[in-house]
Amino acid sequence: MGIEEQKEEREVLDSIFPDEITDISDNSYRVSITLDVPNPNFEEDVDPPVILLNVTYPESYPDVGPHLDITTPLNAAKHPYIDVSADKAQLLDALGPTIEDSLGMAMVFTLVTTLKDSAEILISDRMRQEEEIKEVAARQKEEEENRRFHGTVVTRERFLEWRDKFRKEMQEKEKQQREEEEAEEKKKKGVKMEEKKLTGRQLWERGLVGKGEEEDIDGEDAIPALESLKVSG
């Protein structure tokens, strides 16, 4: 009964996959599965990935599951999002529930469909993850650019720290300005006190006595002053 069912299934598969199925022996064959996935390199004409499902019927199939293996065509280009040698175990595990649910019935067509879906989902997930990584990197770069352009984000702690620093700087400036003003004031007072201590003659010699003050010169200082006036006349 098993062998008859195997022959019938093989004939049905020939009508479904006329160009995709290839016999290996009397009880084994392979089905070529072309995956429908977006082209990761939109600027290049890249062929879609192809995987091969190798099927071998045990004598009691379909009461037991077929022996399965997954390979790729010879000289097939390596795809960036699927590696059959590395992903084989995961893909075969995905077929386990389908085998369990299909025992006693022809199941290879269902297995081909399940494998195709699983491989396409695997590729799509990896492409999405890569895109998410790129988006995160782009957001981080944009945030960094924004920080450079807008400066550091002001928080309450940063504001208080800035305010304290600003107040200290202003206090230092005010203190320095007061000291400079006091020094200037002392300097002016010192000059005035020195002028008060000078004699009339010293004032005259330094040119600190105006014409209106000539009449106020008396005593010993009056004689040189008068002599200077006579000479000038």
mmCIF file of the C-alpha atoms, coordinates in Angstrom:
data_MODEL
# 
_entry.id   MODEL 
# 
loop_
_atom_site.group_PDB 
_atom_site.id 
_atom_site.type_symbol 
_atom_site.label_atom_id 
_atom_site.label_alt_id 
_atom_site.label_comp_id 
_atom_site.label_asym_id 
_atom_site.label_entity_id 
_atom_site.label_seq_id 
_atom_site.pdbx_PDB_ins_code 
_atom_site.Cartn_x 
_atom_site.Cartn_y 
_atom_site.Cartn_z 
_atom_site.occupancy 
_atom_site.B_iso_or_equiv 
_atom_site.pdbx_formal_charge 
_atom_site.auth_seq_id 
_atom_site.auth_comp_id 
_atom_site.auth_asym_id 
_atom_site.auth_atom_id 
_atom_site.pdbx_PDB_model_num 
ATOM 1   C CA . MET A 1 1   ? 0.000  0.000   0.000   1.00 0.00 ? 1   MET A CA 1 
ATOM 2   C CA . GLY A 1 2   ? 2.812  2.380   0.849   1.00 0.00 ? 2   GLY A CA 1 
ATOM 3   C CA . ILE A 1 3   ? 4.600  1.963   -2.484  1.00 0.00 ? 3   ILE A CA 1 
ATOM 4   C CA . GLU A 1 4   ? 1.393  2.497   -4.465  1.00 0.00 ? 4   GLU A CA 1 
ATOM 5   C CA . GLU A 1 5   ? 0.735  5.744   -2.610  1.00 0.00 ? 5   GLU A CA 1 
ATOM 6   C CA . GLN A 1 6   ? 4.306  6.797   -3.247  1.00 0.00 ? 6   GLN A CA 1 
ATOM 7   C CA . LYS A 1 7   ? 3.910  6.269   -7.001  1.00 0.00 ? 7   LYS A CA 1 
ATOM 8   C CA . GLU A 1 8   ? 0.635  8.141   -7.083  1.00 0.00 ? 8   GLU A CA 1 
ATOM 9   C CA . GLU A 1 9   ? 2.114  11.080  -5.199  1.00 0.00 ? 9   GLU A CA 1 
ATOM 10  C CA . ARG A 1 10  ? 5.137  11.144  -7.483  1.00 0.00 ? 10  ARG A CA 1 
ATOM 11  C CA . GLU A 1 11  ? 2.862  11.380  -10.551 1.00 0.00 ? 11  GLU A CA 1 
ATOM 12  C CA . VAL A 1 12  ? 0.890  14.233  -8.985  1.00 0.00 ? 12  VAL A CA 1 
ATOM 13  C CA . LEU A 1 13  ? 4.096  16.095  -8.155  1.00 0.00 ? 13  LEU A CA 1 
ATOM 14  C CA . ASP A 1 14  ? 5.206  15.766  -11.777 1.00 0.00 ? 14  ASP A CA 1 
ATOM 15  C CA . SER A 1 15  ? 2.097  17.678  -12.855 1.00 0.00 ? 15  SER A CA 1 
ATOM 16  C CA . ILE A 1 16  ? 2.582  20.343  -10.160 1.00 0.00 ? 16  ILE A CA 1 
ATOM 17  C CA . PHE A 1 17  ? 6.365  20.800  -10.558 1.00 0.00 ? 17  PHE A CA 1 
ATOM 18  C CA . PRO A 1 18  ? 7.074  19.765  -14.175 1.00 0.00 ? 18  PRO A CA 1 
ATOM 19  C CA . ASP A 1 19  ? 10.292 21.812  -14.364 1.00 0.00 ? 19  ASP A CA 1 
ATOM 20  C CA . GLU A 1 20  ? 11.285 21.736  -10.711 1.00 0.00 ? 20  GLU A CA 1 
ATOM 21  C CA . ILE A 1 21  ? 11.346 18.021  -9.888  1.00 0.00 ? 21  ILE A CA 1 
ATOM 22  C CA . THR A 1 22  ? 14.275 15.733  -10.693 1.00 0.00 ? 22  THR A CA 1 
ATOM 23  C CA . ASP A 1 23  ? 14.563 11.997  -9.966  1.00 0.00 ? 23  ASP A CA 1 
ATOM 24  C CA . ILE A 1 24  ? 17.605 10.776  -8.062  1.00 0.00 ? 24  ILE A CA 1 
ATOM 25  C CA . SER A 1 25  ? 16.608 7.102   -7.763  1.00 0.00 ? 25  SER A CA 1 
ATOM 26  C CA . ASP A 1 26  ? 13.481 4.946   -7.793  1.00 0.00 ? 26  ASP A CA 1 
ATOM 27  C CA . ASN A 1 27  ? 12.405 6.186   -4.381  1.00 0.00 ? 27  ASN A CA 1 
ATOM 28  C CA . SER A 1 28  ? 14.068 9.611   -4.141  1.00 0.00 ? 28  SER A CA 1 
ATOM 29  C CA . TYR A 1 29  ? 13.946 12.924  -5.975  1.00 0.00 ? 29  TYR A CA 1 
ATOM 30  C CA . ARG A 1 30  ? 14.579 16.613  -5.410  1.00 0.00 ? 30  ARG A CA 1 
ATOM 31  C CA . VAL A 1 31  ? 12.312 19.615  -5.817  1.00 0.00 ? 31  VAL A CA 1 
ATOM 32  C CA . SER A 1 32  ? 13.762 22.985  -6.741  1.00 0.00 ? 32  SER A CA 1 
ATOM 33  C CA . ILE A 1 33  ? 12.152 25.830  -4.779  1.00 0.00 ? 33  ILE A CA 1 
ATOM 34  C CA . THR A 1 34  ? 12.575 29.431  -5.926  1.00 0.00 ? 34  THR A CA 1 
ATOM 35  C CA . LEU A 1 35  ? 12.082 31.851  -3.058  1.00 0.00 ? 35  LEU A CA 1 
ATOM 36  C CA . ASP A 1 36  ? 10.059 35.011  -3.544  1.00 0.00 ? 36  ASP A CA 1 
ATOM 37  C CA . VAL A 1 37  ? 11.982 37.683  -1.612  1.00 0.00 ? 37  VAL A CA 1 
ATOM 38  C CA . PRO A 1 38  ? 12.795 41.360  -2.269  1.00 0.00 ? 38  PRO A CA 1 
ATOM 39  C CA . ASN A 1 39  ? 16.012 42.035  -4.090  1.00 0.00 ? 39  ASN A CA 1 
ATOM 40  C CA . PRO A 1 40  ? 18.435 43.322  -1.438  1.00 0.00 ? 40  PRO A CA 1 
ATOM 41  C CA . ASN A 1 41  ? 20.482 45.129  -4.111  1.00 0.00 ? 41  ASN A CA 1 
ATOM 42  C CA . PHE A 1 42  ? 17.974 47.180  -6.041  1.00 0.00 ? 42  PHE A CA 1 
ATOM 43  C CA . GLU A 1 43  ? 20.607 48.538  -8.394  1.00 0.00 ? 43  GLU A CA 1 
ATOM 44  C CA . GLU A 1 44  ? 21.685 45.070  -9.490  1.00 0.00 ? 44  GLU A CA 1 
ATOM 45  C CA . ASP A 1 45  ? 19.880 42.293  -11.352 1.00 0.00 ? 45  ASP A CA 1 
ATOM 46  C CA . VAL A 1 46  ? 20.197 39.481  -8.801  1.00 0.00 ? 46  VAL A CA 1 
ATOM 47  C CA . ASP A 1 47  ? 18.547 36.107  -9.292  1.00 0.00 ? 47  ASP A CA 1 
ATOM 48  C CA . PRO A 1 48  ? 16.241 35.022  -6.446  1.00 0.00 ? 48  PRO A CA 1 
ATOM 49  C CA . PRO A 1 49  ? 17.645 32.358  -4.112  1.00 0.00 ? 49  PRO A CA 1 
ATOM 50  C CA . VAL A 1 50  ? 16.904 28.714  -4.874  1.00 0.00 ? 50  VAL A CA 1 
ATOM 51  C CA . ILE A 1 51  ? 16.915 25.810  -2.405  1.00 0.00 ? 51  ILE A CA 1 
ATOM 52  C CA . LEU A 1 52  ? 16.508 22.108  -3.071  1.00 0.00 ? 52  LEU A CA 1 
ATOM 53  C CA . LEU A 1 53  ? 14.330 19.776  -1.016  1.00 0.00 ? 53  LEU A CA 1 
ATOM 54  C CA . ASN A 1 54  ? 15.694 16.239  -1.327  1.00 0.00 ? 54  ASN A CA 1 
ATOM 55  C CA . VAL A 1 55  ? 13.044 13.588  -0.597  1.00 0.00 ? 55  VAL A CA 1 
ATOM 56  C CA . THR A 1 56  ? 13.571 9.871   -0.009  1.00 0.00 ? 56  THR A CA 1 
ATOM 57  C CA . TYR A 1 57  ? 10.645 7.554   0.632   1.00 0.00 ? 57  TYR A CA 1 
ATOM 58  C CA . PRO A 1 58  ? 11.065 4.949   3.367   1.00 0.00 ? 58  PRO A CA 1 
ATOM 59  C CA . GLU A 1 59  ? 9.217  1.703   2.651   1.00 0.00 ? 59  GLU A CA 1 
ATOM 60  C CA . SER A 1 60  ? 6.356  2.513   5.040   1.00 0.00 ? 60  SER A CA 1 
ATOM 61  C CA . TYR A 1 61  ? 5.775  6.084   3.842   1.00 0.00 ? 61  TYR A CA 1 
ATOM 62  C CA . PRO A 1 62  ? 3.300  7.830   4.316   1.00 0.00 ? 62  PRO A CA 1 
ATOM 63  C CA . ASP A 1 63  ? 2.715  6.119   7.641   1.00 0.00 ? 63  ASP A CA 1 
ATOM 64  C CA . VAL A 1 64  ? 6.109  7.525   8.580   1.00 0.00 ? 64  VAL A CA 1 
ATOM 65  C CA . GLY A 1 65  ? 7.667  10.734  7.404   1.00 0.00 ? 65  GLY A CA 1 
ATOM 66  C CA . PRO A 1 66  ? 10.033 10.884  4.408   1.00 0.00 ? 66  PRO A CA 1 
ATOM 67  C CA . HIS A 1 67  ? 13.778 11.355  4.784   1.00 0.00 ? 67  HIS A CA 1 
ATOM 68  C CA . LEU A 1 68  ? 14.516 14.967  3.971   1.00 0.00 ? 68  LEU A CA 1 
ATOM 69  C CA . ASP A 1 69  ? 17.589 17.045  3.232   1.00 0.00 ? 69  ASP A CA 1 
ATOM 70  C CA . ILE A 1 70  ? 18.015 20.644  2.079   1.00 0.00 ? 70  ILE A CA 1 
ATOM 71  C CA . THR A 1 71  ? 20.776 21.734  -0.294  1.00 0.00 ? 71  THR A CA 1 
ATOM 72  C CA . THR A 1 72  ? 21.471 24.415  -2.887  1.00 0.00 ? 72  THR A CA 1 
ATOM 73  C CA . PRO A 1 73  ? 22.175 24.104  -6.633  1.00 0.00 ? 73  PRO A CA 1 
ATOM 74  C CA . LEU A 1 74  ? 25.804 23.728  -7.680  1.00 0.00 ? 74  LEU A CA 1 
ATOM 75  C CA . ASN A 1 75  ? 27.623 27.047  -8.189  1.00 0.00 ? 75  ASN A CA 1 
ATOM 76  C CA . ALA A 1 76  ? 24.650 28.943  -6.756  1.00 0.00 ? 76  ALA A CA 1 
ATOM 77  C CA . ALA A 1 77  ? 25.454 32.532  -5.790  1.00 0.00 ? 77  ALA A CA 1 
ATOM 78  C CA . LYS A 1 78  ? 25.616 33.115  -2.065  1.00 0.00 ? 78  LYS A CA 1 
ATOM 79  C CA . HIS A 1 79  ? 22.634 35.022  -0.751  1.00 0.00 ? 79  HIS A CA 1 
ATOM 80  C CA . PRO A 1 80  ? 23.238 37.656  1.962   1.00 0.00 ? 80  PRO A CA 1 
ATOM 81  C CA . TYR A 1 81  ? 20.246 36.603  4.080   1.00 0.00 ? 81  TYR A CA 1 
ATOM 82  C CA . ILE A 1 82  ? 20.184 32.816  3.903   1.00 0.00 ? 82  ILE A CA 1 
ATOM 83  C CA . ASP A 1 83  ? 22.894 30.187  4.168   1.00 0.00 ? 83  ASP A CA 1 
ATOM 84  C CA . VAL A 1 84  ? 21.516 26.679  3.736   1.00 0.00 ? 84  VAL A CA 1 
ATOM 85  C CA . SER A 1 85  ? 24.532 25.016  5.343   1.00 0.00 ? 85  SER A CA 1 
ATOM 86  C CA . ALA A 1 86  ? 24.041 27.156  8.476   1.00 0.00 ? 86  ALA A CA 1 
ATOM 87  C CA . ASP A 1 87  ? 20.231 27.350  8.383   1.00 0.00 ? 87  ASP A CA 1 
ATOM 88  C CA . LYS A 1 88  ? 19.486 23.734  7.457   1.00 0.00 ? 88  LYS A CA 1 
ATOM 89  C CA . ALA A 1 89  ? 18.681 22.533  10.974  1.00 0.00 ? 89  ALA A CA 1 
ATOM 90  C CA . GLN A 1 90  ? 16.297 25.426  11.573  1.00 0.00 ? 90  GLN A CA 1 
ATOM 91  C CA . LEU A 1 91  ? 14.509 24.872  8.275   1.00 0.00 ? 91  LEU A CA 1 
ATOM 92  C CA . LEU A 1 92  ? 14.171 21.097  8.814   1.00 0.00 ? 92  LEU A CA 1 
ATOM 93  C CA . ASP A 1 93  ? 12.827 21.676  12.321  1.00 0.00 ? 93  ASP A CA 1 
ATOM 94  C CA . ALA A 1 94  ? 10.139 23.901  10.828  1.00 0.00 ? 94  ALA A CA 1 
ATOM 95  C CA . LEU A 1 95  ? 8.918  20.894  8.804   1.00 0.00 ? 95  LEU A CA 1 
ATOM 96  C CA . GLY A 1 96  ? 8.451  18.689  11.880  1.00 0.00 ? 96  GLY A CA 1 
ATOM 97  C CA . PRO A 1 97  ? 4.902  19.781  12.775  1.00 0.00 ? 97  PRO A CA 1 
ATOM 98  C CA . THR A 1 98  ? 3.756  19.401  9.160   1.00 0.00 ? 98  THR A CA 1 
ATOM 99  C CA . ILE A 1 99  ? 5.075  15.827  9.066   1.00 0.00 ? 99  ILE A CA 1 
ATOM 100 C CA . GLU A 1 100 ? 3.329  14.960  12.331  1.00 0.00 ? 100 GLU A CA 1 
ATOM 101 C CA . ASP A 1 101 ? 0.028  16.422  11.127  1.00 0.00 ? 101 ASP A CA 1 
ATOM 102 C CA . SER A 1 102 ? 0.223  14.684  7.719   1.00 0.00 ? 102 SER A CA 1 
ATOM 103 C CA . LEU A 1 103 ? 1.092  11.088  8.689   1.00 0.00 ? 103 LEU A CA 1 
ATOM 104 C CA . GLY A 1 104 ? -0.920 8.607   6.677   1.00 0.00 ? 104 GLY A CA 1 
ATOM 105 C CA . MET A 1 105 ? -1.359 11.072  3.784   1.00 0.00 ? 105 MET A CA 1 
ATOM 106 C CA . ALA A 1 106 ? 0.721  12.311  0.855   1.00 0.00 ? 106 ALA A CA 1 
ATOM 107 C CA . MET A 1 107 ? 2.626  15.252  2.313   1.00 0.00 ? 107 MET A CA 1 
ATOM 108 C CA . VAL A 1 108 ? 5.471  16.302  0.013   1.00 0.00 ? 108 VAL A CA 1 
ATOM 109 C CA . PHE A 1 109 ? 3.531  19.145  -1.641  1.00 0.00 ? 109 PHE A CA 1 
ATOM 110 C CA . THR A 1 110 ? 2.663  20.499  1.809   1.00 0.00 ? 110 THR A CA 1 
ATOM 111 C CA . LEU A 1 111 ? 6.283  20.112  2.893   1.00 0.00 ? 111 LEU A CA 1 
ATOM 112 C CA . VAL A 1 112 ? 7.481  22.065  -0.149  1.00 0.00 ? 112 VAL A CA 1 
ATOM 113 C CA . THR A 1 113 ? 5.005  24.860  0.619   1.00 0.00 ? 113 THR A CA 1 
ATOM 114 C CA . THR A 1 114 ? 5.997  24.929  4.299   1.00 0.00 ? 114 THR A CA 1 
ATOM 115 C CA . LEU A 1 115 ? 9.703  25.003  3.488   1.00 0.00 ? 115 LEU A CA 1 
ATOM 116 C CA . LYS A 1 116 ? 9.226  27.838  0.997   1.00 0.00 ? 116 LYS A CA 1 
ATOM 117 C CA . ASP A 1 117 ? 7.263  29.882  3.527   1.00 0.00 ? 117 ASP A CA 1 
ATOM 118 C CA . SER A 1 118 ? 9.772  29.228  6.325   1.00 0.00 ? 118 SER A CA 1 
ATOM 119 C CA . ALA A 1 119 ? 12.763 30.217  4.206   1.00 0.00 ? 119 ALA A CA 1 
ATOM 120 C CA . GLU A 1 120 ? 11.064 33.396  2.968   1.00 0.00 ? 120 GLU A CA 1 
ATOM 121 C CA . ILE A 1 121 ? 10.079 34.373  6.508   1.00 0.00 ? 121 ILE A CA 1 
ATOM 122 C CA . LEU A 1 122 ? 13.642 33.768  7.678   1.00 0.00 ? 122 LEU A CA 1 
ATOM 123 C CA . ILE A 1 123 ? 15.001 36.038  4.957   1.00 0.00 ? 123 ILE A CA 1 
ATOM 124 C CA . SER A 1 124 ? 12.368 38.719  5.572   1.00 0.00 ? 124 SER A CA 1 
ATOM 125 C CA . ASP A 1 125 ? 13.109 38.727  9.308   1.00 0.00 ? 125 ASP A CA 1 
ATOM 126 C CA . ARG A 1 126 ? 16.807 39.181  8.688   1.00 0.00 ? 126 ARG A CA 1 
ATOM 127 C CA . MET A 1 127 ? 16.217 41.962  6.191   1.00 0.00 ? 127 MET A CA 1 
ATOM 128 C CA . ARG A 1 128 ? 13.904 43.700  8.651   1.00 0.00 ? 128 ARG A CA 1 
ATOM 129 C CA . GLN A 1 129 ? 16.422 43.338  11.483  1.00 0.00 ? 129 GLN A CA 1 
ATOM 130 C CA . GLU A 1 130 ? 19.145 44.806  9.305   1.00 0.00 ? 130 GLU A CA 1 
ATOM 131 C CA . GLU A 1 131 ? 16.874 47.704  8.371   1.00 0.00 ? 131 GLU A CA 1 
ATOM 132 C CA . GLU A 1 132 ? 16.073 48.310  12.038  1.00 0.00 ? 132 GLU A CA 1 
ATOM 133 C CA . ILE A 1 133 ? 19.783 48.378  12.853  1.00 0.00 ? 133 ILE A CA 1 
ATOM 134 C CA . LYS A 1 134 ? 20.331 50.924  10.085  1.00 0.00 ? 134 LYS A CA 1 
ATOM 135 C CA . GLU A 1 135 ? 17.435 53.032  11.354  1.00 0.00 ? 135 GLU A CA 1 
ATOM 136 C CA . VAL A 1 136 ? 18.793 52.977  14.908  1.00 0.00 ? 136 VAL A CA 1 
ATOM 137 C CA . ALA A 1 137 ? 22.233 53.991  13.636  1.00 0.00 ? 137 ALA A CA 1 
ATOM 138 C CA . ALA A 1 138 ? 20.668 56.770  11.539  1.00 0.00 ? 138 ALA A CA 1 
ATOM 139 C CA . ARG A 1 139 ? 18.672 58.054  14.543  1.00 0.00 ? 139 ARG A CA 1 
ATOM 140 C CA . GLN A 1 140 ? 21.765 58.017  16.725  1.00 0.00 ? 140 GLN A CA 1 
ATOM 141 C CA . LYS A 1 141 ? 23.691 59.942  14.088  1.00 0.00 ? 141 LYS A CA 1 
ATOM 142 C CA . GLU A 1 142 ? 20.834 62.436  13.727  1.00 0.00 ? 142 GLU A CA 1 
ATOM 143 C CA . GLU A 1 143 ? 20.634 62.906  17.506  1.00 0.00 ? 143 GLU A CA 1 
ATOM 144 C CA . GLU A 1 144 ? 24.387 63.483  17.626  1.00 0.00 ? 144 GLU A CA 1 
ATOM 145 C CA . GLU A 1 145 ? 24.120 66.082  14.872  1.00 0.00 ? 145 GLU A CA 1 
ATOM 146 C CA . ASN A 1 146 ? 21.233 67.762  16.704  1.00 0.00 ? 146 ASN A CA 1 
ATOM 147 C CA . ARG A 1 147 ? 23.266 67.882  19.911  1.00 0.00 ? 147 ARG A CA 1 
ATOM 148 C CA . ARG A 1 148 ? 26.101 69.536  18.025  1.00 0.00 ? 148 ARG A CA 1 
ATOM 149 C CA . PHE A 1 149 ? 23.768 72.047  16.411  1.00 0.00 ? 149 PHE A CA 1 
ATOM 150 C CA . HIS A 1 150 ? 21.472 72.826  19.336  1.00 0.00 ? 150 HIS A CA 1 
ATOM 151 C CA . GLY A 1 151 ? 23.938 72.281  22.155  1.00 0.00 ? 151 GLY A CA 1 
ATOM 152 C CA . THR A 1 152 ? 23.474 70.280  25.319  1.00 0.00 ? 152 THR A CA 1 
ATOM 153 C CA . VAL A 1 153 ? 19.918 69.611  26.440  1.00 0.00 ? 153 VAL A CA 1 
ATOM 154 C CA . VAL A 1 154 ? 19.111 71.810  29.440  1.00 0.00 ? 154 VAL A CA 1 
ATOM 155 C CA . THR A 1 155 ? 17.928 69.890  32.476  1.00 0.00 ? 155 THR A CA 1 
ATOM 156 C CA . ARG A 1 156 ? 17.132 71.286  35.920  1.00 0.00 ? 156 ARG A CA 1 
ATOM 157 C CA . GLU A 1 157 ? 20.453 70.026  37.261  1.00 0.00 ? 157 GLU A CA 1 
ATOM 158 C CA . ARG A 1 158 ? 22.400 71.569  34.371  1.00 0.00 ? 158 ARG A CA 1 
ATOM 159 C CA . PHE A 1 159 ? 20.540 74.876  34.776  1.00 0.00 ? 159 PHE A CA 1 
ATOM 160 C CA . LEU A 1 160 ? 21.256 75.085  38.507  1.00 0.00 ? 160 LEU A CA 1 
ATOM 161 C CA . GLU A 1 161 ? 24.890 74.256  37.878  1.00 0.00 ? 161 GLU A CA 1 
ATOM 162 C CA . TRP A 1 162 ? 25.108 76.935  35.188  1.00 0.00 ? 162 TRP A CA 1 
ATOM 163 C CA . ARG A 1 163 ? 23.332 79.510  37.413  1.00 0.00 ? 163 ARG A CA 1 
ATOM 164 C CA . ASP A 1 164 ? 25.729 78.963  40.328  1.00 0.00 ? 164 ASP A CA 1 
ATOM 165 C CA . LYS A 1 165 ? 28.720 79.249  38.026  1.00 0.00 ? 165 LYS A CA 1 
ATOM 166 C CA . PHE A 1 166 ? 27.319 82.425  36.474  1.00 0.00 ? 166 PHE A CA 1 
ATOM 167 C CA . ARG A 1 167 ? 26.686 84.017  39.865  1.00 0.00 ? 167 ARG A CA 1 
ATOM 168 C CA . LYS A 1 168 ? 30.212 83.258  41.037  1.00 0.00 ? 168 LYS A CA 1 
ATOM 169 C CA . GLU A 1 169 ? 31.658 84.761  37.874  1.00 0.00 ? 169 GLU A CA 1 
ATOM 170 C CA . MET A 1 170 ? 29.552 87.903  38.314  1.00 0.00 ? 170 MET A CA 1 
ATOM 171 C CA . GLN A 1 171 ? 30.617 88.229  41.956  1.00 0.00 ? 171 GLN A CA 1 
ATOM 172 C CA . GLU A 1 172 ? 34.264 87.927  40.944  1.00 0.00 ? 172 GLU A CA 1 
ATOM 173 C CA . LYS A 1 173 ? 33.818 90.595  38.280  1.00 0.00 ? 173 LYS A CA 1 
ATOM 174 C CA . GLU A 1 174 ? 32.057 92.951  40.710  1.00 0.00 ? 174 GLU A CA 1 
ATOM 175 C CA . LYS A 1 175 ? 34.764 92.415  43.320  1.00 0.00 ? 175 LYS A CA 1 
ATOM 176 C CA . GLN A 1 176 ? 37.502 93.113  40.792  1.00 0.00 ? 176 GLN A CA 1 
ATOM 177 C CA . GLN A 1 177 ? 35.693 96.227  39.576  1.00 0.00 ? 177 GLN A CA 1 
ATOM 178 C CA . ARG A 1 178 ? 35.308 97.532  43.159  1.00 0.00 ? 178 ARG A CA 1 
ATOM 179 C CA . GLU A 1 179 ? 38.980 96.944  43.846  1.00 0.00 ? 179 GLU A CA 1 
ATOM 180 C CA . GLU A 1 180 ? 39.965 98.799  40.692  1.00 0.00 ? 180 GLU A CA 1 
ATOM 181 C CA . GLU A 1 181 ? 37.657 101.694 41.560  1.00 0.00 ? 181 GLU A CA 1 
ATOM 182 C CA . GLU A 1 182 ? 39.005 101.859 45.117  1.00 0.00 ? 182 GLU A CA 1 
ATOM 183 C CA . ALA A 1 183 ? 42.581 101.806 43.830  1.00 0.00 ? 183 ALA A CA 1 
ATOM 184 C CA . GLU A 1 184 ? 41.777 104.619 41.388  1.00 0.00 ? 184 GLU A CA 1 
ATOM 185 C CA . GLU A 1 185 ? 40.083 106.614 44.143  1.00 0.00 ? 185 GLU A CA 1 
ATOM 186 C CA . LYS A 1 186 ? 43.066 106.180 46.460  1.00 0.00 ? 186 LYS A CA 1 
ATOM 187 C CA . LYS A 1 187 ? 45.361 107.266 43.655  1.00 0.00 ? 187 LYS A CA 1 
ATOM 188 C CA . LYS A 1 188 ? 43.345 110.459 43.098  1.00 0.00 ? 188 LYS A CA 1 
ATOM 189 C CA . LYS A 1 189 ? 43.249 111.231 46.832  1.00 0.00 ? 189 LYS A CA 1 
ATOM 190 C CA . GLY A 1 190 ? 47.002 110.701 47.069  1.00 0.00 ? 190 GLY A CA 1 
ATOM 191 C CA . VAL A 1 191 ? 47.620 113.219 44.288  1.00 0.00 ? 191 VAL A CA 1 
ATOM 192 C CA . LYS A 1 192 ? 45.387 115.796 45.940  1.00 0.00 ? 192 LYS A CA 1 
ATOM 193 C CA . MET A 1 193 ? 47.077 115.354 49.310  1.00 0.00 ? 193 MET A CA 1 
ATOM 194 C CA . GLU A 1 194 ? 50.471 115.707 47.650  1.00 0.00 ? 194 GLU A CA 1 
ATOM 195 C CA . GLU A 1 195 ? 49.339 118.907 45.950  1.00 0.00 ? 195 GLU A CA 1 
ATOM 196 C CA . LYS A 1 196 ? 48.214 120.316 49.294  1.00 0.00 ? 196 LYS A CA 1 
ATOM 197 C CA . LYS A 1 197 ? 51.642 119.658 50.831  1.00 0.00 ? 197 LYS A CA 1 
ATOM 198 C CA . LEU A 1 198 ? 53.542 121.392 47.991  1.00 0.00 ? 198 LEU A CA 1 
ATOM 199 C CA . THR A 1 199 ? 54.828 124.911 48.573  1.00 0.00 ? 199 THR A CA 1 
ATOM 200 C CA . GLY A 1 200 ? 53.780 127.772 46.350  1.00 0.00 ? 200 GLY A CA 1 
ATOM 201 C CA . ARG A 1 201 ? 57.079 127.649 44.545  1.00 0.00 ? 201 ARG A CA 1 
ATOM 202 C CA . GLN A 1 202 ? 56.689 123.912 43.818  1.00 0.00 ? 202 GLN A CA 1 
ATOM 203 C CA . LEU A 1 203 ? 53.211 124.505 42.570  1.00 0.00 ? 203 LEU A CA 1 
ATOM 204 C CA . TRP A 1 204 ? 54.484 127.294 40.338  1.00 0.00 ? 204 TRP A CA 1 
ATOM 205 C CA . GLU A 1 205 ? 57.314 125.211 38.946  1.00 0.00 ? 205 GLU A CA 1 
ATOM 206 C CA . ARG A 1 206 ? 54.983 122.329 38.167  1.00 0.00 ? 206 ARG A CA 1 
ATOM 207 C CA . GLY A 1 207 ? 52.571 124.603 36.429  1.00 0.00 ? 207 GLY A CA 1 
ATOM 208 C CA . LEU A 1 208 ? 49.869 123.861 38.948  1.00 0.00 ? 208 LEU A CA 1 
ATOM 209 C CA . VAL A 1 209 ? 49.206 127.497 39.722  1.00 0.00 ? 209 VAL A CA 1 
ATOM 210 C CA . GLY A 1 210 ? 46.851 129.353 37.454  1.00 0.00 ? 210 GLY A CA 1 
ATOM 211 C CA . LYS A 1 211 ? 46.996 132.991 36.556  1.00 0.00 ? 211 LYS A CA 1 
ATOM 212 C CA . GLY A 1 212 ? 44.315 133.780 39.052  1.00 0.00 ? 212 GLY A CA 1 
ATOM 213 C CA . GLU A 1 213 ? 46.477 132.321 41.776  1.00 0.00 ? 213 GLU A CA 1 
ATOM 214 C CA . GLU A 1 214 ? 49.548 134.494 41.140  1.00 0.00 ? 214 GLU A CA 1 
ATOM 215 C CA . GLU A 1 215 ? 48.350 137.143 43.569  1.00 0.00 ? 215 GLU A CA 1 
ATOM 216 C CA . ASP A 1 216 ? 48.085 134.622 46.360  1.00 0.00 ? 216 ASP A CA 1 
ATOM 217 C CA . ILE A 1 217 ? 51.816 133.844 46.346  1.00 0.00 ? 217 ILE A CA 1 
ATOM 218 C CA . ASP A 1 218 ? 53.522 135.433 49.319  1.00 0.00 ? 218 ASP A CA 1 
ATOM 219 C CA . GLY A 1 219 ? 56.350 134.924 51.733  1.00 0.00 ? 219 GLY A CA 1 
ATOM 220 C CA . GLU A 1 220 ? 59.575 133.450 50.501  1.00 0.00 ? 220 GLU A CA 1 
ATOM 221 C CA . ASP A 1 221 ? 57.901 131.992 47.473  1.00 0.00 ? 221 ASP A CA 1 
ATOM 222 C CA . ALA A 1 222 ? 56.768 135.432 46.286  1.00 0.00 ? 222 ALA A CA 1 
ATOM 223 C CA . ILE A 1 223 ? 60.246 136.666 45.405  1.00 0.00 ? 223 ILE A CA 1 
ATOM 224 C CA . PRO A 1 224 ? 61.084 133.981 42.823  1.00 0.00 ? 224 PRO A CA 1 
ATOM 225 C CA . ALA A 1 225 ? 57.650 134.314 41.444  1.00 0.00 ? 225 ALA A CA 1 
ATOM 226 C CA . LEU A 1 226 ? 57.976 138.078 40.999  1.00 0.00 ? 226 LEU A CA 1 
ATOM 227 C CA . GLU A 1 227 ? 61.388 137.660 39.430  1.00 0.00 ? 227 GLU A CA 1 
ATOM 228 C CA . SER A 1 228 ? 59.934 135.200 36.957  1.00 0.00 ? 228 SER A CA 1 
ATOM 229 C CA . LEU A 1 229 ? 57.200 137.705 36.127  1.00 0.00 ? 229 LEU A CA 1 
ATOM 230 C CA . LYS A 1 230 ? 59.769 140.500 35.553  1.00 0.00 ? 230 LYS A CA 1 
ATOM 231 C CA . VAL A 1 231 ? 61.813 138.331 33.262  1.00 0.00 ? 231 VAL A CA 1 
ATOM 232 C CA . SER A 1 232 ? 58.720 137.346 31.356  1.00 0.00 ? 232 SER A CA 1 
ATOM 233 C CA . GLY A 1 233 ? 57.760 141.010 30.992  1.00 0.00 ? 233 GLY A CA 1 
# 
